[in-house]
């Protein structure tokens, strides 16, 4: 096996583990709740604790990789992630599990930032393009396998093995990384930007926390207002601190590079418009179409396969024809168009009707999956790869969190509006409770409540469909706007189509 392929594995497998673990647990939540005798509010933090820790630390982790070495931080991240996975599987209470998941998120942040920096340092030119295409394919596989693997593992082995599966993989990858990856760092990073790390972590941590809790406890609650105000204060402090640093954790001047700004806009939009749908659609398949969690995961397969297949097709057949700008704009437009037509098909309550336009969106997502990071990194000096990869990871993951919360708020408000129109005489508290039942997918319980007010379960399904139509239309609008911004900002001269003659065309995954 070639050293280049081994290096690709060292970069891609940790990213695979991170994304798989972010998705695999979702379908195991009910089993975890029963096993640990916990209510659903506590079990929700199995996902939220991981998300919060990851989103808070992924950009500071990139700065640490630049300062102390990408290989070293990658190994530490693998070690932390693997040990935390053991404690997740062995947890005897929801509190222990949630703490272990937060630690696992710390390891994930260290892994992702270091892995992308290693990839950017180890590959140049067309080799880098093919490497990022392979990396994007691997991420697509992880997203694809998450719901299916989670359902199968939970059903056959028990939910604990959703975490234990990381142990042998993590140990093997630590050994391969130690022997394969060459150490690299930023020679000008002489110290850690402590003030930048603390202020940015405070900003993103409080923002993520508020977004996680907002739909649950109400956006007007005192707790949410305090968190959002604190987040804004930390953001202002972060900008002031970074502007005064000679070697900041985040070089704010990078965002004056139009191509870099355009690529990150595309990255956030990709997360908001499509990656959030990987959670919302299985939920709709279960609550509105009546499928089991495992079958809902199976039905997602045709929609996530393009995330694996398309980056490889792009690398072989389109990268020598389209610039990076053209790739990102095409991907965003396909996502936006697919979501627009999906919104039109939602009221038909048909899997095939929904899946057909979503497949178009998935093709666009496949283009974006392998291109958004690569395009942004083209204008970044190699020595600052850790910082740039940390920003990319933060943008992408934060986009998922922000998108999920924002679209969830749209879903909730549209359902509430529909109920207000058809049940004007119903007590406000009763309408709020019915709205929550419908938004949470408890259509049968909502139907029982509606029966006492002279309505039927069909009304619950109709209002849920109205909510999803609004959700899809909002995501589609974001996609169209992002495509226009990417076209205006990204310079095609900085992201030219790659010449086929740059390196020999190869088959398989080897890029030698």
Secondary structure, 3 states (H helix, E strand, C coil): CCHHHHHHHHHHHHHHHHHHHHHHCHHHHHHHHHHHCCCHHHHCHHHHHHHHHHHHHHHHHHHHHHHHCHHHHHHHHHHHHHHHHHHHHHCCCHHHHHHHHHHHHHHHHHHHHHHHHHHHHHCCHHHHHHHHHHHHHHHHHHHHHHHHHHHHHHHHCCCCHHHHHHHHHHHHHHHHHHHHCCCCCCCCCCCCCHHHHHHHHHHHHHHHHHHHHHHHHCCCCHHHHHHHHHHHHHHHHHHHHHHHCCCCCCCHHHHHCHHHHHHHHHHHHHHHHHHCHHHHHHHHHHHCCCCCHHHHHHHCHHHHHHHHHHHHHHHHHCCCCCCHHHHHHHHHHHHHHHHHHHHHHHHHCCHHHHHHHHHHHHHHHHHHHHHHHHHHHCCCCHHHHHHHHHHHHHHHHHHHHHHHHHHHHHHHHHHHHHHHHHCCCCCHHHHHHHHHHHHCCCHHHHHHHHHCCCCCHHHHHHHHHHHHHHHHHHHHHHHHHHHHHHHHHCCCCCCCCCCCCCCCCCCCCCCC
